[in-house]
Amino acid sequence: APPRDLGQLTLDPNAPIDLSQGGGAAPTAAPASTGSPRGDYDAAYNLVLKGDYDVAETSFRQFLQQYPRDPLAADAQYWLGESLYARQDYRGAADSFLSGYKQYPKSGKAPDMLLKLGMSLAGLKQREAACATFAEVLKQYPKSSNALLQRVKQEQASASC
């Protein structure tokens, strides 16, 4: 099926958005659980560091199912999005980053998730939504790190915002 138009993006954490028409291949089996949230998170994160994004995706999905309230859940959601973005699954990445932003708007990863949501939307050729998302990062998180704020500005320029 052809990609669906995302239309107007609403960043209201209570507004529904369905981007479920993502990804193609079946997920790869994750390594066995270590029995601890930190151990499972570290194992999944190490997969990202190795560039094994398929298994990292599965591992982070498993982590989020098993430990949805763990303090590492926001980071796991971010890295799930990264594992999709790295494979150019921009629709899946956008879904993951938006879900993470909506679920964890106060987490340390929230500004990064919003930035990566904008980048994913740009990858989907949704320039208006991407530009609105980049502007939202600056509006919602003006005290973010200088590196993040500079990256937002770079992405705005790249998207011709």
Protein Blocks (a to p, Z undefined) as FASTA:
>chain_A
ZZddebjadfbfkbccdfklgcfbdcddddddehiaklmmmmmmmmmmnopamlmmmmmm
mmmmmmmmbmklmmmmmmmmmmmmmnopaklmmmmmmmmmmmmmmbmklmmmmmmmmmmm
mmnopmklmmmmmmmmmmmmmmbcfklmmmmmmmmmmnoZZ
